[in-house]
Amino acid sequence: MKLHLLGFKCNFIKLYGILKYEGYKMFKKYEFSFDAARKCEINGREVHHGKSFVWGIQCNSNYDEFQKKCISINNLLHNSYLNSMYLECDDQSLLNTIYQELKNIGEHTLKLKTSYGFLLFDGTYWKVQVDKVISCAHFLPNVEKGHKCGSLHGHDFAISVLLLLAPKGSLDDLVTTVLEKLSPLENTLLNDIKGLENPTSEIFSKWIYYKHKSKIINILEVTILETKTAGSTFDGSKQWKSHKNFDMECAIPFNGGYSGHSYQVTLGIAGDINLDAGWSIDFSVIKALFKEDYKIIDHHELGELLDCKEMDCFKLAKFVFDKMKPKINILTYVEVKGLNNETWNYKPW
């Protein structure tokens, strides 16, 4: 089970008649998995099929109650034959059934891993995340001389398209349409495509967003990952969201002594892009600006650094944010994935 936490600070300021909230959001995410069988249609005939299901929940209140209920539901579903429990047990029906079991506890959003990506439901809207990896070559013509991205090179681009599913829309048709739209990009030189003459991940995500958004394909956002450690998201607004991940190996205080753990720290930024460069900030610049602070965290003991007797991922996230915000003014959050797959996201308002 994975637990994701986002800290909460109660600090209200009334300014010119407007109630302004200063602090950072709080929500928790839990992730579960269960093995089950169900009857489904494959190639026009019904067959019994088994798989491992992965689902999760994001909630912003009544955390313990949500957790207990989700564990109970997951235990009930594990090693079950779903058709003996529910009249309908396709992905949408299954997610809706779980939602109905939880709706009286409070607002929440459910997420189910699928063969194409993820299916999300918040009680009102169905959202579909379609994931596809495409292999392409590109180069960035506007970088300074000697920059490695100025050379012709390539990536396995991981593309995630988040869509809104129409009330009576066909999930299968929507997924198929999106995958078909992305397929022609496979094994191409992106620079040869009109509009992608300077194919940074920021420009690439915007290009896909406007190229394929329509009444049928209601795209909410597009995320492009050039590597596992860096990516950019475009959602139709004037600001692009990008992130850069860093892995760290640290000693931590534990039971009066020490233990160790591997952490992943993510720096998230949001801002307008420089039209010539094609990005808000070069990922290599983020890495360079974080270098000195990274050195005092990676392969070090965190108890003394963070002034804590027990490891606190939230303190680490805040520590990094306070160090980096003066260096990167468009930094919007720092996320730390740590013990027991627990994730803290520090995002001041």
MOZIJO-V537728 format. One line per field, one symbol per residue. psi: psi as a letter, one per 20 degrees, with the letter a starting at -180 (. if undefined). A space follows every 10 residues. Layout:
psi->???
//
This chain:
psi->ppppqprppo oppooljpop ppbqrprqpq prqqprqrpr ppljqpqppq rppprrqpqj rlghgggggg gggghhhpkr ohhihqhpkr gggghhgggh hihihrqrpq ppprhidqpq pjigppqpop pppqpqqrqo ijrqpiphii qparqnpopp opqppqhkqo gghggggghh hhhiiplroh hippikhmmr hghghhgggh hipahgnnpg qpppohriiq rqppjiaiqq prqpqppqoq qqpolicqar qpqppppprp rqqohghjrg qphhgggghi gghhhigplr pighgilqhq pohghgghgg ghhhghhnij phqpppocpk kpppoonq.
//
